[in-house]
Amino acid sequence: MRLTVLGCGPASPQPDTPASGLLVESGATAILLDCGQGVAARLVRRIEPDKVTAIVIGHMHADHFIDLSALRYRFAWAGRSDVRVPLLLPPGGLARLAELAGVISERASFFDDAFDVREYDPATPERFGDLGLAFVAGRHYVPAWGVSLTEPDGARIVYAGDTGPNPGLLTAAQGADLLVMEATLGSAAEDDEDARGHLTLDEAIEHGRGAGVKRLLVTHYPSARRSLMAAQLEDLEGWAALARPDVGLTVARRSNGASNGSSAKGADGRGRGTNAGRGSIRAAR
């Protein structure tokens, strides 16, 4: 199973990365998780949208879904597309998407003509090709969910989406091969005291450790804090890394279901050692 970071920025536009967007591939199955501003252009560099198996939106904040409008223009304009990609929205998302069509002065069927749009039930698992999907409740300012994706051999990636401190995530992500966790805040004081909706880097690390995951990937952070955050992760011996646009991670299991050792390569192709027992995760462009 391969995860490619399409965008790792927060809502505020960043100079070097789109907002939230991840592509997860397993065999012929390709799932797009979130589609924030700038993500559509990154996606089409890797795969045509009509070849995507499904699109899943975690919550209806613009930095997680607004580029669906741009992505729509890659499909047939007149009438319904021959291929309508399943588009799964959180509860209440259908009304918001219909409003977006009106805002951009398009016909009511604008999204329906390209996507098979429906709302998911967070309590009901889904399956697309090789991947089983389960939803993970977030703690955010609006209803929000992350996604757990599992291959038949048990390899598992959990994308937490936007969330504040979230004890339920520890159970949902327990033992995952890779946890993709947000770290929007420089300090918890930046958030609403009574309604936390984001995490600091320290809190993201605590969640990964509490869930006993084999590897942590930190996303949804301002680019200006990248160097400082990277320095904070240096002592974690490769267990945690920062998401960067266009970087991919491969998660694999042995045939007996056990995790392989980890041999990581960065975008420059240089090896970064092994971490036995932490899952097979190889990073490359």
C-alpha positions in Angstrom: 0.0 0.0 0.0 1.4 3.3 -1.1 0.6 6.8 0.3 1.5 9.9 -1.6 1.3 13.3 0.0 -0.4 15.7 -2.4 -0.7 18.5 0.1 0.2 19.0 3.8 -0.6 22.6 4.5 -3.3 24.0 6.8 -6.1 26.4 5.7 -3.8 29.4 5.3 -2.2 29.3 1.8 1.4 28.0 2.0 4.2 28.9 -0.5 5.3 25.4 -1.2 2.4 23.0 -0.6 -1.3 22.6 -1.3 -3.7 22.1 1.6 -4.9 18.7 2.7 -4.8 15.8 0.2 -3.5 12.2 0.3 -3.5 9.5 -2.4 -3.5 5.9 -1.1 -3.0 3.1 -3.7 -3.1 -0.6 -3.4 -2.9 -2.6 -6.7 -5.4 -1.0 -9.0 -7.2 0.7 -6.2 -6.6 4.5 -5.7 -8.3 6.5 -2.9 -8.1 10.2 -2.6 -8.4 11.4 0.9 -9.5 15.1 1.1 -9.1 17.6 -1.7 -8.1 21.0 -0.4 -7.0 24.0 -2.4 -4.2 23.1 -4.8 -4.6 19.4 -4.5 -6.3 18.8 -7.9 -3.3 20.0 -9.8 -1.0 17.7 -7.8 -3.3 14.8 -8.3 -3.4 15.0 -12.1 0.4 14.8 -12.2 0.0 11.3 -10.9 -3.3 9.9 -12.1 -6.3 11.1 -14.2 -9.3 11.7 -11.9 -11.5 9.2 -13.8 -9.0 6.5 -12.8 -9.4 7.3 -9.1 -11.4 4.5 -7.4 -13.1 6.8 -4.8 -12.8 10.2 -3.1 -13.4 10.5 0.6 -13.8 13.9 2.3 -13.3 14.0 6.1 -15.1 17.2 6.9 -16.6 20.2 5.1 -14.0 22.9 5.7 -12.6 24.5 2.5 -9.0 23.3 3.0 -10.3 19.7 2.8 -12.8 19.8 -0.1 -12.8 23.1 -2.1 -10.7 21.7 -4.9 -13.4 19.3 -5.9 -14.7 22.2 -8.0 -11.3 22.3 -9.9 -11.2 18.5 -10.2 -14.7 18.4 -11.7 -13.4 20.3 -14.8 -11.3 17.3 -15.8 -14.4 15.4 -16.6 -16.7 15.6 -19.6 -18.5 18.9 -19.7 -21.8 18.1 -21.6 -24.0 15.5 -19.9 -22.9 12.8 -17.6 -19.4 11.5 -17.7 -19.0 7.9 -18.8 -17.1 7.3 -15.5 -18.6 8.8 -12.3 -16.1 8.5 -9.5 -17.7 7.7 -6.1 -17.5 10.8 -3.9 -18.1 10.1 -0.2 -19.0 13.1 1.9 -19.6 13.4 5.6 -23.1 13.7 7.0 -24.5 17.0 5.9 -22.0 17.3 3.0 -24.6 17.0 0.2 -26.2 20.3 1.0 -22.8 22.0 1.2 -21.7 20.7 -2.1 -24.9 21.8 -3.8 -24.3 25.3 -2.4 -20.8 25.3 -3.8 -22.2 24.6 -7.3 -24.3 27.6 -7.0 -21.5 29.8 -5.7 -19.3 29.0 -8.7 -22.3 29.7 -11.0 -22.6 26.1 -12.3 -25.7 24.0 -12.9 -27.3 22.0 -10.1 -26.0 18.7 -11.6 -22.4 20.1 -11.9 -20.9 17.6 -9.4 -23.4 14.8 -10.0 -22.5 14.6 -13.7 -18.9 13.6 -12.8 -19.1 12.1 -9.4 -21.4 9.5 -7.8 -22.0 11.6 -4.7 -23.3 10.3 -1.4 -22.9 10.8 2.3 -21.2 8.0 4.2 -22.5 6.6 7.5 -19.5 6.9 9.9 -20.6 3.8 11.7 -20.6 1.7 8.5 -17.3 0.4 6.9 -16.8 0.7 3.2 -14.8 -1.3 0.7 -13.2 -0.2 -2.6 -11.1 -2.8 -4.4 -8.3 -3.9 -2.3 -9.0 -1.5 0.5 -11.3 -1.7 3.5 -12.3 1.7 4.9 -13.5 2.5 8.4 -14.2 6.0 9.8 -12.6 7.5 12.8 -14.4 10.3 14.7 -12.3 13.5 15.1 -12.6 16.3 17.6 -13.1 19.5 15.5 -15.1 22.6 15.2 -17.5 20.9 12.8 -18.3 17.2 12.5 -15.2 15.5 11.2 -13.8 12.1 10.5 -10.5 10.4 9.7 -10.2 7.2 7.8 -8.5 3.8 8.5 -7.5 1.9 5.3 -6.7 -1.8 5.5 -5.3 -4.2 2.9 -6.3 -7.9 2.9 -2.9 -8.8 4.5 -3.6 -6.5 7.4 -1.3 -3.6 6.4 -3.1 -0.5 7.8 -2.8 3.3 7.3 -4.8 5.6 9.6 -5.4 9.2 8.5 -6.7 11.1 11.5 -7.9 14.2 9.6 -8.3 17.4 11.6 -8.7 16.8 15.3 -7.9 18.1 18.8 -6.9 15.8 21.6 -8.8 12.6 20.8 -8.7 9.5 23.2 -10.9 7.6 20.8 -8.2 7.8 18.1 -5.8 5.8 20.3 -8.2 2.8 20.1 -9.0 3.3 16.4 -5.3 3.6 15.4 -3.9 1.0 17.8 -1.0 -0.8 16.2 -1.4 0.8 12.8 1.6 0.6 10.4 1.3 4.3 9.7 -0.6 7.1 11.4 -1.0 10.4 9.5 -1.5 13.0 12.2 -2.1 16.7 12.1 0.0 19.3 14.0 -1.4 22.7 13.1 -0.5 24.5 16.3 2.7 25.9 17.6 1.1 26.0 21.0 -2.2 24.8 22.5 -2.8 28.4 23.6 -3.5 29.2 19.9 -6.7 27.0 20.0 -10.0 27.4 21.6 -9.7 26.4 25.2 -13.1 24.8 25.5 -13.4 23.4 22.0 -10.0 22.1 20.9 -9.9 21.3 17.2 -6.2 21.0 16.4 -3.0 19.6 17.8 0.6 20.7 18.6 3.5 18.6 17.4 4.0 17.3 20.9 0.4 16.2 21.1 0.6 14.5 17.7 3.6 12.5 18.9 1.8 11.6 22.1 -1.1 10.2 20.1 1.2 8.1 18.0 2.9 6.7 21.0 -0.3 6.1 22.8 -1.7 4.1 19.8 1.5 2.1 19.5 1.8 2.8 15.8 4.9 1.7 13.8 5.4 5.0 12.1 4.0 8.6 12.4 3.7 11.0 9.6 2.9 14.6 10.7 0.8 16.8 8.3 -1.4 19.9 8.2 1.3 22.3 9.5 2.6 25.8 8.4 5.6 25.6 6.2 7.3 28.3 8.2 7.5 25.9 11.1 9.0 23.0 9.1 12.7 23.5 10.2 11.8 23.8 13.9 9.5 20.8 13.7 12.1 18.7 11.9 14.6 19.5 14.7 12.0 18.3 17.3 11.7 15.0 15.5 15.5 14.3 15.2 15.6 12.3 18.4 12.9 9.9 17.4 15.2 7.8 15.2 13.1 7.9 12.1 9.9 6.8 13.8 8.2 10.2 13.0 8.6 12.3 9.9 7.1 15.4 8.4 4.8 15.2 5.4 6.1 17.0 2.4 4.3 17.4 -1.0 5.1 14.7 -3.5 6.8 12.4 -1.0 5.5 8.8 -0.9 5.5 6.1 1.7 5.1 2.4 1.1 3.6 0.2 3.8 3.9 -3.6 3.4 3.5 -6.8 5.4 5.2 -10.2 5.1 3.0 -13.0 3.9 2.5 -14.2 7.4 1.1 -10.8 8.4 4.1 -9.6 10.5 5.6 -6.3 9.8 8.9 -6.1 7.9 11.8 -3.9 9.1 11.8 -0.4 7.8 14.2 0.8 5.2 13.6 4.4 4.5 14.7 6.6 1.7 14.1 10.3 1.4 13.4 12.3 -1.7 17.1 12.4 -2.4 17.2 8.6 -2.5 19.6 8.3 0.4 19.1 5.5 2.9 18.2 6.4 6.4 18.9 3.1 8.2 16.5 0.4 9.4 14.1 0.2 12.3 13.2 -3.5 12.8 9.7 -4.1 13.9 8.4 -0.8 12.8 6.7 -1.8 9.6 8.1 -1.7 6.1 7.9 2.0 5.1 10.0 3.3 2.2 9.9 6.9 1.3 10.7 8.2 -2.1 9.4 10.7 -4.7 
